[in-house]
Amino acid sequence: MAIWSFQTHQDSPNILVYRISGKAPFKVDIAFVTGTDIDDDEVQERVNSLTGTSFTSHLHEKENEFDDKFKKIFDPSDKLDYESLEVGKAAIGNLLGAIRYFYGQSKILYPQPSKG
C-alpha cells in the first residue's frame, strides 16, 4: 500500500491519496475517521464499528430491512424475475440517495485564464 499526502500548508494536508494493490478477488474496508486526536480507544472503537464483521452484519441487517420495506410498499408481483426486482430496488435506492438539501451559496472556483 502506498500513501501520498499533498499539502497546501505545512501542517494541514489538502488531499490524501491511497493506492491499494491486491490480487482479485479481495476485500478492503476503508474508514474515514475524524477527531483522531482523542483517546486511542475511542478511535479504535469507531474504526471497529465502521469495518469488518460488525459493519458487514449491520449492512446485511439494513439490506434485509430495505428488501422487506420494498416488498411491503410496492407489492411486486410473482411474475417479476429477480433481475427486474433488483433494477427496481436500485432505482429506488438511487432516487432516495440522490435527495439532498442545500443551504446558502455554492462556492465554485473557475479556472483563471493564463497570463502569457
Phi and psi restraints in degrees (range 20) as a CNS / XPLOR table:
assign (resid 1 and name C) (resid 2 and name N)
       (resid 2 and name CA) (resid 2 and name C) 1.0 -115.9 20.0 2
assign (resid 2 and name N) (resid 2 and name CA)
       (resid 2 and name C) (resid 3 and name N) 1.0 141.4 20.0 2
assign (resid 2 and name C) (resid 3 and name N)
       (resid 3 and name CA) (resid 3 and name C) 1.0 -126.9 20.0 2
assign (resid 3 and name N) (resid 3 and name CA)
       (resid 3 and name C) (resid 4 and name N) 1.0 129.6 20.0 2
assign (resid 3 and name C) (resid 4 and name N)
       (resid 4 and name CA) (resid 4 and name C) 1.0 -122.0 20.0 2
assign (resid 4 and name N) (resid 4 and name CA)
       (resid 4 and name C) (resid 5 and name N) 1.0 142.9 20.0 2
assign (resid 4 and name C) (resid 5 and name N)
       (resid 5 and name CA) (resid 5 and name C) 1.0 -129.9 20.0 2
assign (resid 5 and name N) (resid 5 and name CA)
       (resid 5 and name C) (resid 6 and name N) 1.0 122.7 20.0 2
assign (resid 5 and name C) (resid 6 and name N)
       (resid 6 and name CA) (resid 6 and name C) 1.0 -104.0 20.0 2
assign (resid 6 and name N) (resid 6 and name CA)
       (resid 6 and name C) (resid 7 and name N) 1.0 130.7 20.0 2
assign (resid 6 and name C) (resid 7 and name N)
       (resid 7 and name CA) (resid 7 and name C) 1.0 -121.6 20.0 2
assign (resid 7 and name N) (resid 7 and name CA)
       (resid 7 and name C) (resid 8 and name N) 1.0 140.6 20.0 2
assign (resid 7 and name C) (resid 8 and name N)
       (resid 8 and name CA) (resid 8 and name C) 1.0 -96.7 20.0 2
assign (resid 8 and name N) (resid 8 and name CA)
       (resid 8 and name C) (resid 9 and name N) 1.0 -27.7 20.0 2
assign (resid 8 and name C) (resid 9 and name N)
       (resid 9 and name CA) (resid 9 and name C) 1.0 -122.4 20.0 2
assign (resid 9 and name N) (resid 9 and name CA)
       (resid 9 and name C) (resid 10 and name N) 1.0 157.2 20.0 2
assign (resid 9 and name C) (resid 10 and name N)
       (resid 10 and name CA) (resid 10 and name C) 1.0 -59.1 20.0 2
assign (resid 10 and name N) (resid 10 and name CA)
       (resid 10 and name C) (resid 11 and name N) 1.0 -40.2 20.0 2
assign (resid 10 and name C) (resid 11 and name N)
       (resid 11 and name CA) (resid 11 and name C) 1.0 -106.7 20.0 2
assign (resid 11 and name N) (resid 11 and name CA)
       (resid 11 and name C) (resid 12 and name N) 1.0 9.6 20.0 2
assign (resid 11 and name C) (resid 12 and name N)
       (resid 12 and name CA) (resid 12 and name C) 1.0 -131.2 20.0 2
assign (resid 12 and name N) (resid 12 and name CA)
       (resid 12 and name C) (resid 13 and name N) 1.0 101.3 20.0 2
assign (resid 12 and name C) (resid 13 and name N)
       (resid 13 and name CA) (resid 13 and name C) 1.0 -66.0 20.0 2
assign (resid 13 and name N) (resid 13 and name CA)
       (resid 13 and name C) (resid 14 and name N) 1.0 138.5 20.0 2
assign (resid 13 and name C) (resid 14 and name N)
       (resid 14 and name CA) (resid 14 and name C) 1.0 -92.9 20.0 2
assign (resid 14 and name N) (resid 14 and name CA)
       (resid 14 and name C) (resid 15 and name N) 1.0 -34.1 20.0 2
assign (resid 14 and name C) (resid 15 and name N)
       (resid 15 and name CA) (resid 15 and name C) 1.0 -149.5 20.0 2
assign (resid 15 and name N) (resid 15 and name CA)
       (resid 15 and name C) (resid 16 and name N) 1.0 142.8 20.0 2
assign (resid 15 and name C) (resid 16 and name N)
       (resid 16 and name CA) (resid 16 and name C) 1.0 -125.8 20.0 2
assign (resid 16 and name N) (resid 16 and name CA)
       (resid 16 and name C) (resid 17 and name N) 1.0 126.8 20.0 2
assign (resid 16 and name C) (resid 17 and name N)
       (resid 17 and name CA) (resid 17 and name C) 1.0 -118.7 20.0 2
assign (resid 17 and name N) (resid 17 and name CA)
       (resid 17 and name C) (resid 18 and name N) 1.0 129.9 20.0 2
assign (resid 17 and name C) (resid 18 and name N)
       (resid 18 and name CA) (resid 18 and name C) 1.0 -114.4 20.0 2
assign (resid 18 and name N) (resid 18 and name CA)
       (resid 18 and name C) (resid 19 and name N) 1.0 143.0 20.0 2
assign (resid 18 and name C) (resid 19 and name N)
       (resid 19 and name CA) (resid 19 and name C) 1.0 -123.6 20.0 2
assign (resid 19 and name N) (resid 19 and name CA)
       (resid 19 and name C) (resid 20 and name N) 1.0 122.6 20.0 2
assign (resid 19 and name C) (resid 20 and name N)
       (resid 20 and name CA) (resid 20 and name C) 1.0 -116.3 20.0 2
assign (resid 20 and name N) (resid 20 and name CA)
       (resid 20 and name C) (resid 21 and name N) 1.0 125.6 20.0 2
assign (resid 20 and name C) (resid 21 and name N)
       (resid 21 and name CA) (resid 21 and name C) 1.0 -116.1 20.0 2
assign (resid 21 and name N) (resid 21 and name CA)
       (resid 21 and name C) (resid 22 and name N) 1.0 140.3 20.0 2
assign (resid 21 and name C) (resid 22 and name N)
       (resid 22 and name CA) (resid 22 and name C) 1.0 -166.0 20.0 2
assign (resid 22 and name N) (resid 22 and name CA)
       (resid 22 and name C) (resid 23 and name N) 1.0 165.0 20.0 2
assign (resid 22 and name C) (resid 23 and name N)
       (resid 23 and name CA) (resid 23 and name C) 1.0 -89.3 20.0 2
assign (resid 23 and name N) (resid 23 and name CA)
       (resid 23 and name C) (resid 24 and name N) 1.0 132.6 20.0 2
assign (resid 23 and name C) (resid 24 and name N)
       (resid 24 and name CA) (resid 24 and name C) 1.0 -73.8 20.0 2
assign (resid 24 and name N) (resid 24 and name CA)
       (resid 24 and name C) (resid 25 and name N) 1.0 144.7 20.0 2
assign (resid 24 and name C) (resid 25 and name N)
       (resid 25 and name CA) (resid 25 and name C) 1.0 -86.4 20.0 2
assign (resid 25 and name N) (resid 25 and name CA)
       (resid 25 and name C) (resid 26 and name N) 1.0 142.7 20.0 2
assign (resid 25 and name C) (resid 26 and name N)
       (resid 26 and name CA) (resid 26 and name C) 1.0 -149.0 20.0 2
assign (resid 26 and name N) (resid 26 and name CA)
       (resid 26 and name C) (resid 27 and name N) 1.0 161.3 20.0 2
assign (resid 26 and name C) (resid 27 and name N)
       (resid 27 and name CA) (resid 27 and name C) 1.0 -123.0 20.0 2
assign (resid 27 and name N) (resid 27 and name CA)
       (resid 27 and name C) (resid 28 and name N) 1.0 148.8 20.0 2
assign (resid 27 and name C) (resid 28 and name N)
       (resid 28 and name CA) (resid 28 and name C) 1.0 -143.7 20.0 2
assign (resid 28 and name N) (resid 28 and name CA)
       (resid 28 and name C) (resid 29 and name N) 1.0 138.8 20.0 2
assign (resid 28 and name C) (resid 29 and name N)
       (resid 29 and name CA) (resid 29 and name C) 1.0 -108.4 20.0 2
assign (resid 29 and name N) (resid 29 and name CA)
       (resid 29 and name C) (resid 30 and name N) 1.0 128.9 20.0 2
assign (resid 29 and name C) (resid 30 and name N)
       (resid 30 and name CA) (resid 30 and name C) 1.0 -122.1 20.0 2
assign (resid 30 and name N) (resid 30 and name CA)
       (resid 30 and name C) (resid 31 and name N) 1.0 124.9 20.0 2
assign (resid 30 and name C) (resid 31 and name N)
       (resid 31 and name CA) (resid 31 and name C) 1.0 -119.2 20.0 2
assign (resid 31 and name N) (resid 31 and name CA)
       (resid 31 and name C) (resid 32 and name N) 1.0 124.9 20.0 2
assign (resid 31 and name C) (resid 32 and name N)
       (resid 32 and name CA) (resid 32 and name C) 1.0 -94.1 20.0 2
assign (resid 32 and name N) (resid 32 and name CA)
       (resid 32 and name C) (resid 33 and name N) 1.0 112.7 20.0 2
assign (resid 32 and name C) (resid 33 and name N)
       (resid 33 and name CA) (resid 33 and name C) 1.0 -121.8 20.0 2
assign (resid 33 and name N) (resid 33 and name CA)
       (resid 33 and name C) (resid 34 and name N) 1.0 123.1 20.0 2
assign (resid 33 and name C) (resid 34 and name N)
       (resid 34 and name CA) (resid 34 and name C) 1.0 -95.6 20.0 2
assign (resid 34 and name N) (resid 34 and name CA)
       (resid 34 and name C) (resid 35 and name N) 1.0 168.6 20.0 2
assign (resid 34 and name C) (resid 35 and name N)
       (resid 35 and name CA) (resid 35 and name C) 1.0 69.4 20.0 2
assign (resid 35 and name N) (resid 35 and name CA)
       (resid 35 and name C) (resid 36 and name N) 1.0 38.3 20.0 2
assign (resid 35 and name C) (resid 36 and name N)
       (resid 36 and name CA) (resid 36 and name C) 1.0 -79.2 20.0 2
assign (resid 36 and name N) (resid 36 and name CA)
       (resid 36 and name C) (resid 37 and name N) 1.0 3.4 20.0 2
assign (resid 36 and name C) (resid 37 and name N)
       (resid 37 and name CA) (resid 37 and name C) 1.0 -83.2 20.0 2
assign (resid 37 and name N) (resid 37 and name CA)
       (resid 37 and name C) (resid 38 and name N) 1.0 -0.2 20.0 2
assign (resid 37 and name C) (resid 38 and name N)
       (resid 38 and name CA) (resid 38 and name C) 1.0 -87.1 20.0 2
assign (resid 38 and name N) (resid 38 and name CA)
       (resid 38 and name C) (resid 39 and name N) 1.0 -175.5 20.0 2
assign (resid 38 and name C) (resid 39 and name N)
       (resid 39 and name CA) (resid 39 and name C) 1.0 -52.4 20.0 2
assign (resid 39 and name N) (resid 39 and name CA)
       (resid 39 and name C) (resid 40 and name N) 1.0 134.1 20.0 2
assign (resid 39 and name C) (resid 40 and name N)
       (resid 40 and name CA) (resid 40 and name C) 1.0 -59.1 20.0 2
assign (resid 40 and name N) (resid 40 and name CA)
       (resid 40 and name C) (resid 41 and name N) 1.0 -34.9 20.0 2
assign (resid 40 and name C) (resid 41 and name N)
       (resid 41 and name CA) (resid 41 and name C) 1.0 -63.2 20.0 2
assign (resid 41 and name N) (resid 41 and name CA)
       (resid 41 and name C) (resid 42 and name N) 1.0 -39.2 20.0 2
assign (resid 41 and name C) (resid 42 and name N)
       (resid 42 and name CA) (resid 42 and name C) 1.0 -67.1 20.0 2
assign (resid 42 and name N) (resid 42 and name CA)
       (resid 42 and name C) (resid 43 and name N) 1.0 -41.4 20.0 2
assign (resid 42 and name C) (resid 43 and name N)
       (resid 43 and name CA) (resid 43 and name C) 1.0 -63.2 20.0 2
assign (resid 43 and name N) (resid 43 and name CA)
       (resid 43 and name C) (resid 44 and name N) 1.0 -45.3 20.0 2
assign (resid 43 and name C) (resid 44 and name N)
       (resid 44 and name CA) (resid 44 and name C) 1.0 -62.5 20.0 2
assign (resid 44 and name N) (resid 44 and name CA)
       (resid 44 and name C) (resid 45 and name N) 1.0 -38.8 20.0 2
assign (resid 44 and name C) (resid 45 and name N)
       (resid 45 and name CA) (resid 45 and name C) 1.0 -64.1 20.0 2
assign (resid 45 and name N) (resid 45 and name CA)
       (resid 45 and name C) (resid 46 and name N) 1.0 -41.0 20.0 2
assign (resid 45 and name C) (resid 46 and name N)
       (resid 46 and name CA) (resid 46 and name C) 1.0 -65.2 20.0 2
assign (resid 46 and name N) (resid 46 and name CA)
       (resid 46 and name C) (resid 47 and name N) 1.0 -42.9 20.0 2
assign (resid 46 and name C) (resid 47 and name N)
       (resid 47 and name CA) (resid 47 and name C) 1.0 -64.0 20.0 2
assign (resid 47 and name N) (resid 47 and name CA)
       (resid 47 and name C) (resid 48 and name N) 1.0 -42.5 20.0 2
assign (resid 47 and name C) (resid 48 and name N)
       (resid 48 and name CA) (resid 48 and name C) 1.0 -62.8 20.0 2
assign (resid 48 and name N) (resid 48 and name CA)
       (resid 48 and name C) (resid 49 and name N) 1.0 -34.6 20.0 2
assign (resid 48 and name C) (resid 49 and name N)
       (resid 49 and name CA) (resid 49 and name C) 1.0 -75.3 20.0 2
assign (resid 49 and name N) (resid 49 and name CA)
       (resid 49 and name C) (resid 50 and name N) 1.0 -18.0 20.0 2
assign (resid 49 and name C) (resid 50 and name N)
       (resid 50 and name CA) (resid 50 and name C) 1.0 -102.0 20.0 2
assign (resid 50 and name N) (resid 50 and name CA)
       (resid 50 and name C) (resid 51 and name N) 1.0 -0.2 20.0 2
assign (resid 50 and name C) (resid 51 and name N)
       (resid 51 and name CA) (resid 51 and name C) 1.0 -140.8 20.0 2
assign (resid 51 and name N) (resid 51 and name CA)
       (resid 51 and name C) (resid 52 and name N) 1.0 170.6 20.0 2
assign (resid 51 and name C) (resid 52 and name N)
       (resid 52 and name CA) (resid 52 and name C) 1.0 69.6 20.0 2
assign (resid 52 and name N) (resid 52 and name CA)
       (resid 52 and name C) (resid 53 and name N) 1.0 -155.6 20.0 2
assign (resid 52 and name C) (resid 53 and name N)
       (resid 53 and name CA) (resid 53 and name C) 1.0 -67.5 20.0 2
assign (resid 53 and name N) (resid 53 and name CA)
       (resid 53 and name C) (resid 54 and name N) 1.0 -31.6 20.0 2
assign (resid 53 and name C) (resid 54 and name N)
       (resid 54 and name CA) (resid 54 and name C) 1.0 -61.3 20.0 2
assign (resid 54 and name N) (resid 54 and name CA)
       (resid 54 and name C) (resid 55 and name N) 1.0 -48.3 20.0 2
assign (resid 54 and name C) (resid 55 and name N)
       (resid 55 and name CA) (resid 55 and name C) 1.0 -66.8 20.0 2
assign (resid 55 and name N) (resid 55 and name CA)
       (resid 55 and name C) (resid 56 and name N) 1.0 -42.9 20.0 2
assign (resid 55 and name C) (resid 56 and name N)
       (resid 56 and name CA) (resid 56 and name C) 1.0 -60.9 20.0 2
assign (resid 56 and name N) (resid 56 and name CA)
       (resid 56 and name C) (resid 57 and name N) 1.0 -43.7 20.0 2
assign (resid 56 and name C) (resid 57 and name N)
       (resid 57 and name CA) (resid 57 and name C) 1.0 -67.4 20.0 2
assign (resid 57 and name N) (resid 57 and name CA)
       (resid 57 and name C) (resid 58 and name N) 1.0 -37.5 20.0 2
assign (resid 57 and name C) (resid 58 and name N)
       (resid 58 and name CA) (resid 58 and name C) 1.0 -66.0 20.0 2
assign (resid 58 and name N) (resid 58 and name CA)
       (resid 58 and name C) (resid 59 and name N) 1.0 -39.6 20.0 2
assign (resid 58 and name C) (resid 59 and name N)
       (resid 59 and name CA) (resid 59 and name C) 1.0 -63.1 20.0 2
assign (resid 59 and name N) (resid 59 and name CA)
       (resid 59 and name C) (resid 60 and name N) 1.0 -44.2 20.0 2
assign (resid 59 and name C) (resid 60 and name N)
       (resid 60 and name CA) (resid 60 and name C) 1.0 -63.2 20.0 2
assign (resid 60 and name N) (resid 60 and name CA)
       (resid 60 and name C) (resid 61 and name N) 1.0 -38.4 20.0 2
assign (resid 60 and name C) (resid 61 and name N)
       (resid 61 and name CA) (resid 61 and name C) 1.0 -61.6 20.0 2
assign (resid 61 and name N) (resid 61 and name CA)
       (resid 61 and name C) (resid 62 and name N) 1.0 -45.2 20.0 2
assign (resid 61 and name C) (resid 62 and name N)
       (resid 62 and name CA) (resid 62 and name C) 1.0 -68.0 20.0 2
assign (resid 62 and name N) (resid 62 and name CA)
       (resid 62 and name C) (resid 63 and name N) 1.0 -36.3 20.0 2
assign (resid 62 and name C) (resid 63 and name N)
       (resid 63 and name CA) (resid 63 and name C) 1.0 -62.3 20.0 2
assign (resid 63 and name N) (resid 63 and name CA)
       (resid 63 and name C) (resid 64 and name N) 1.0 -43.3 20.0 2
assign (resid 63 and name C) (resid 64 and name N)
       (resid 64 and name CA) (resid 64 and name C) 1.0 -64.5 20.0 2
assign (resid 64 and name N) (resid 64 and name CA)
       (resid 64 and name C) (resid 65 and name N) 1.0 -39.9 20.0 2
assign (resid 64 and name C) (resid 65 and name N)
       (resid 65 and name CA) (resid 65 and name C) 1.0 -62.0 20.0 2
assign (resid 65 and name N) (resid 65 and name CA)
       (resid 65 and name C) (resid 66 and name N) 1.0 -42.0 20.0 2
assign (resid 65 and name C) (resid 66 and name N)
       (resid 66 and name CA) (resid 66 and name C) 1.0 -63.6 20.0 2
assign (resid 66 and name N) (resid 66 and name CA)
       (resid 66 and name C) (resid 67 and name N) 1.0 -45.3 20.0 2
assign (resid 66 and name C) (resid 67 and name N)
       (resid 67 and name CA) (resid 67 and name C) 1.0 -59.8 20.0 2
assign (resid 67 and name N) (resid 67 and name CA)
       (resid 67 and name C) (resid 68 and name N) 1.0 -44.7 20.0 2
assign (resid 67 and name C) (resid 68 and name N)
       (resid 68 and name CA) (resid 68 and name C) 1.0 -63.6 20.0 2
assign (resid 68 and name N) (resid 68 and name CA)
       (resid 68 and name C) (resid 69 and name N) 1.0 -43.2 20.0 2
assign (resid 68 and name C) (resid 69 and name N)
       (resid 69 and name CA) (resid 69 and name C) 1.0 -67.9 20.0 2
assign (resid 69 and name N) (resid 69 and name CA)
       (resid 69 and name C) (resid 70 and name N) 1.0 -38.1 20.0 2
assign (resid 69 and name C) (resid 70 and name N)
       (resid 70 and name CA) (resid 70 and name C) 1.0 -60.5 20.0 2
assign (resid 70 and name N) (resid 70 and name CA)
       (resid 70 and name C) (resid 71 and name N) 1.0 -47.2 20.0 2
assign (resid 70 and name C) (resid 71 and name N)
       (resid 71 and name CA) (resid 71 and name C) 1.0 -64.5 20.0 2
assign (resid 71 and name N) (resid 71 and name CA)
       (resid 71 and name C) (resid 72 and name N) 1.0 -38.6 20.0 2
assign (resid 71 and name C) (resid 72 and name N)
       (resid 72 and name CA) (resid 72 and name C) 1.0 -67.8 20.0 2
assign (resid 72 and name N) (resid 72 and name CA)
       (resid 72 and name C) (resid 73 and name N) 1.0 -43.0 20.0 2
assign (resid 72 and name C) (resid 73 and name N)
       (resid 73 and name CA) (resid 73 and name C) 1.0 -78.2 20.0 2
assign (resid 73 and name N) (resid 73 and name CA)
       (resid 73 and name C) (resid 74 and name N) 1.0 -45.9 20.0 2
assign (resid 73 and name C) (resid 74 and name N)
       (resid 74 and name CA) (resid 74 and name C) 1.0 -95.3 20.0 2
assign (resid 74 and name N) (resid 74 and name CA)
       (resid 74 and name C) (resid 75 and name N) 1.0 -14.9 20.0 2
assign (resid 74 and name C) (resid 75 and name N)
       (resid 75 and name CA) (resid 75 and name C) 1.0 43.5 20.0 2
assign (resid 75 and name N) (resid 75 and name CA)
       (resid 75 and name C) (resid 76 and name N) 1.0 62.5 20.0 2
assign (resid 75 and name C) (resid 76 and name N)
       (resid 76 and name CA) (resid 76 and name C) 1.0 -65.5 20.0 2
assign (resid 76 and name N) (resid 76 and name CA)
       (resid 76 and name C) (resid 77 and name N) 1.0 140.5 20.0 2
assign (resid 76 and name C) (resid 77 and name N)
       (resid 77 and name CA) (resid 77 and name C) 1.0 -72.7 20.0 2
assign (resid 77 and name N) (resid 77 and name CA)
       (resid 77 and name C) (resid 78 and name N) 1.0 161.8 20.0 2
assign (resid 77 and name C) (resid 78 and name N)
       (resid 78 and name CA) (resid 78 and name C) 1.0 -71.0 20.0 2
assign (resid 78 and name N) (resid 78 and name CA)
       (resid 78 and name C) (resid 79 and name N) 1.0 -11.0 20.0 2
assign (resid 78 and name C) (resid 79 and name N)
       (resid 79 and name CA) (resid 79 and name C) 1.0 -77.1 20.0 2
assign (resid 79 and name N) (resid 79 and name CA)
       (resid 79 and name C) (resid 80 and name N) 1.0 -17.1 20.0 2
assign (resid 79 and name C) (resid 80 and name N)
       (resid 80 and name CA) (resid 80 and name C) 1.0 -77.8 20.0 2
assign (resid 80 and name N) (resid 80 and name CA)
       (resid 80 and name C) (resid 81 and name N) 1.0 137.1 20.0 2
assign (resid 80 and name C) (resid 81 and name N)
       (resid 81 and name CA) (resid 81 and name C) 1.0 -84.0 20.0 2
assign (resid 81 and name N) (resid 81 and name CA)
       (resid 81 and name C) (resid 82 and name N) 1.0 172.0 20.0 2
assign (resid 81 and name C) (resid 82 and name N)
       (resid 82 and name CA) (resid 82 and name C) 1.0 -58.0 20.0 2
assign (resid 82 and name N) (resid 82 and name CA)
       (resid 82 and name C) (resid 83 and name N) 1.0 -44.5 20.0 2
assign (resid 82 and name C) (resid 83 and name N)
       (resid 83 and name CA) (resid 83 and name C) 1.0 -62.2 20.0 2
assign (resid 83 and name N) (resid 83 and name CA)
       (resid 83 and name C) (resid 84 and name N) 1.0 -40.2 20.0 2
assign (resid 83 and name C) (resid 84 and name N)
       (resid 84 and name CA) (resid 84 and name C) 1.0 -65.3 20.0 2
assign (resid 84 and name N) (resid 84 and name CA)
       (resid 84 and name C) (resid 85 and name N) 1.0 -40.4 20.0 2
assign (resid 84 and name C) (resid 85 and name N)
       (resid 85 and name CA) (resid 85 and name C) 1.0 -63.7 20.0 2
assign (resid 85 and name N) (resid 85 and name CA)
       (resid 85 and name C) (resid 86 and name N) 1.0 -41.7 20.0 2
assign (resid 85 and name C) (resid 86 and name N)
       (resid 86 and name CA) (resid 86 and name C) 1.0 -65.0 20.0 2
assign (resid 86 and name N) (resid 86 and name CA)
       (resid 86 and name C) (resid 87 and name N) 1.0 -38.5 20.0 2
assign (resid 86 and name C) (resid 87 and name N)
       (resid 87 and name CA) (resid 87 and name C) 1.0 -64.9 20.0 2
assign (resid 87 and name N) (resid 87 and name CA)
       (resid 87 and name C) (resid 88 and name N) 1.0 -42.0 20.0 2
assign (resid 87 and name C) (resid 88 and name N)
       (resid 88 and name CA) (resid 88 and name C) 1.0 -62.6 20.0 2
assign (resid 88 and name N) (resid 88 and name CA)
       (resid 88 and name C) (resid 89 and name N) 1.0 -43.7 20.0 2
assign (resid 88 and name C) (resid 89 and name N)
       (resid 89 and name CA) (resid 89 and name C) 1.0 -66.1 20.0 2
assign (resid 89 and name N) (resid 89 and name CA)
       (resid 89 and name C) (resid 90 and name N) 1.0 -39.0 20.0 2
assign (resid 89 and name C) (resid 90 and name N)
       (resid 90 and name CA) (resid 90 and name C) 1.0 -65.0 20.0 2
assign (resid 90 and name N) (resid 90 and name CA)
       (resid 90 and name C) (resid 91 and name N) 1.0 -40.5 20.0 2
assign (resid 90 and name C) (resid 91 and name N)
       (resid 91 and name CA) (resid 91 and name C) 1.0 -63.4 20.0 2
assign (resid 91 and name N) (resid 91 and name CA)
       (resid 91 and name C) (resid 92 and name N) 1.0 -45.0 20.0 2
assign (resid 91 and name C) (resid 92 and name N)
       (resid 92 and name CA) (resid 92 and name C) 1.0 -65.1 20.0 2
assign (resid 92 and name N) (resid 92 and name CA)
       (resid 92 and name C) (resid 93 and name N) 1.0 -43.8 20.0 2
assign (resid 92 and name C) (resid 93 and name N)
       (resid 93 and name CA) (resid 93 and name C) 1.0 -61.1 20.0 2
assign (resid 93 and name N) (resid 93 and name CA)
       (resid 93 and name C) (resid 94 and name N) 1.0 -43.1 20.0 2
assign (resid 93 and name C) (resid 94 and name N)
       (resid 94 and name CA) (resid 94 and name C) 1.0 -68.2 20.0 2
assign (resid 94 and name N) (resid 94 and name CA)
       (resid 94 and name C) (resid 95 and name N) 1.0 -38.3 20.0 2
assign (resid 94 and name C) (resid 95 and name N)
       (resid 95 and name CA) (resid 95 and name C) 1.0 -62.2 20.0 2
assign (resid 95 and name N) (resid 95 and name CA)
       (resid 95 and name C) (resid 96 and name N) 1.0 -49.3 20.0 2
assign (resid 95 and name C) (resid 96 and name N)
       (resid 96 and name CA) (resid 96 and name C) 1.0 -68.1 20.0 2
assign (resid 96 and name N) (resid 96 and name CA)
       (resid 96 and name C) (resid 97 and name N) 1.0 -36.3 20.0 2
assign (resid 96 and name C) (resid 97 and name N)
       (resid 97 and name CA) (resid 97 and name C) 1.0 -70.4 20.0 2
assign (resid 97 and name N) (resid 97 and name CA)
       (resid 97 and name C) (resid 98 and name N) 1.0 -20.1 20.0 2
assign (resid 97 and name C) (resid 98 and name N)
       (resid 98 and name CA) (resid 98 and name C) 1.0 -90.3 20.0 2
assign (resid 98 and name N) (resid 98 and name CA)
       (resid 98 and name C) (resid 99 and name N) 1.0 -6.3 20.0 2
assign (resid 98 and name C) (resid 99 and name N)
       (resid 99 and name CA) (resid 99 and name C) 1.0 -72.5 20.0 2
assign (resid 99 and name N) (resid 99 and name CA)
       (resid 99 and name C) (resid 100 and name N) 1.0 127.3 20.0 2
assign (resid 99 and name C) (resid 100 and name N)
       (resid 100 and name CA) (resid 100 and name C) 1.0 -133.4 20.0 2
assign (resid 100 and name N) (resid 100 and name CA)
       (resid 100 and name C) (resid 101 and name N) 1.0 158.9 20.0 2
assign (resid 100 and name C) (resid 101 and name N)
       (resid 101 and name CA) (resid 101 and name C) 1.0 -124.7 20.0 2
assign (resid 101 and name N) (resid 101 and name CA)
       (resid 101 and name C) (resid 102 and name N) 1.0 121.1 20.0 2
assign (resid 101 and name C) (resid 102 and name N)
       (resid 102 and name CA) (resid 102 and name C) 1.0 -115.4 20.0 2
assign (resid 102 and name N) (resid 102 and name CA)
       (resid 102 and name C) (resid 103 and name N) 1.0 142.4 20.0 2
assign (resid 102 and name C) (resid 103 and name N)
       (resid 103 and name CA) (resid 103 and name C) 1.0 -136.4 20.0 2
assign (resid 103 and name N) (resid 103 and name CA)
       (resid 103 and name C) (resid 104 and name N) 1.0 134.1 20.0 2
assign (resid 103 and name C) (resid 104 and name N)
       (resid 104 and name CA) (resid 104 and name C) 1.0 88.8 20.0 2
assign (resid 104 and name N) (resid 104 and name CA)
       (resid 104 and name C) (resid 105 and name N) 1.0 -167.1 20.0 2
assign (resid 104 and name C) (resid 105 and name N)
       (resid 105 and name CA) (resid 105 and name C) 1.0 -95.0 20.0 2
assign (resid 105 and name N) (resid 105 and name CA)
       (resid 105 and name C) (resid 106 and name N) 1.0 145.9 20.0 2
assign (resid 105 and name C) (resid 106 and name N)
       (resid 106 and name CA) (resid 106 and name C) 1.0 -89.2 20.0 2
assign (resid 106 and name N) (resid 106 and name CA)
       (resid 106 and name C) (resid 107 and name N) 1.0 134.3 20.0 2
assign (resid 106 and name C) (resid 107 and name N)
       (resid 107 and name CA) (resid 107 and name C) 1.0 -99.5 20.0 2
assign (resid 107 and name N) (resid 107 and name CA)
       (resid 107 and name C) (resid 108 and name N) 1.0 122.6 20.0 2
assign (resid 107 and name C) (resid 108 and name N)
       (resid 108 and name CA) (resid 108 and name C) 1.0 -124.0 20.0 2
assign (resid 108 and name N) (resid 108 and name CA)
       (resid 108 and name C) (resid 109 and name N) 1.0 130.0 20.0 2
assign (resid 108 and name C) (resid 109 and name N)
       (resid 109 and name CA) (resid 109 and name C) 1.0 -100.6 20.0 2
assign (resid 109 and name N) (resid 109 and name CA)
       (resid 109 and name C) (resid 110 and name N) 1.0 110.5 20.0 2
assign (resid 109 and name C) (resid 110 and name N)
       (resid 110 and name CA) (resid 110 and name C) 1.0 -83.6 20.0 2
assign (resid 110 and name N) (resid 110 and name CA)
       (resid 110 and name C) (resid 111 and name N) 1.0 148.6 20.0 2
assign (resid 110 and name C) (resid 111 and name N)
       (resid 111 and name CA) (resid 111 and name C) 1.0 -60.1 20.0 2
assign (resid 111 and name N) (resid 111 and name CA)
       (resid 111 and name C) (resid 112 and name N) 1.0 135.9 20.0 2
assign (resid 111 and name C) (resid 112 and name N)
       (resid 112 and name CA) (resid 112 and name C) 1.0 -83.8 20.0 2
assign (resid 112 and name N) (resid 112 and name CA)
       (resid 112 and name C) (resid 113 and name N) 1.0 138.7 20.0 2
assign (resid 112 and name C) (resid 113 and name N)
       (resid 113 and name CA) (resid 113 and name C) 1.0 -63.9 20.0 2
assign (resid 113 and name N) (resid 113 and name CA)
       (resid 113 and name C) (resid 114 and name N) 1.0 140.8 20.0 2
assign (resid 113 and name C) (resid 114 and name N)
       (resid 114 and name CA) (resid 114 and name C) 1.0 -73.6 20.0 2
assign (resid 114 and name N) (resid 114 and name CA)
       (resid 114 and name C) (resid 115 and name N) 1.0 141.5 20.0 2
assign (resid 114 and name C) (resid 115 and name N)
       (resid 115 and name CA) (resid 115 and name C) 1.0 -92.3 20.0 2
assign (resid 115 and name N) (resid 115 and name CA)
       (resid 115 and name C) (resid 116 and name N) 1.0 120.3 20.0 2
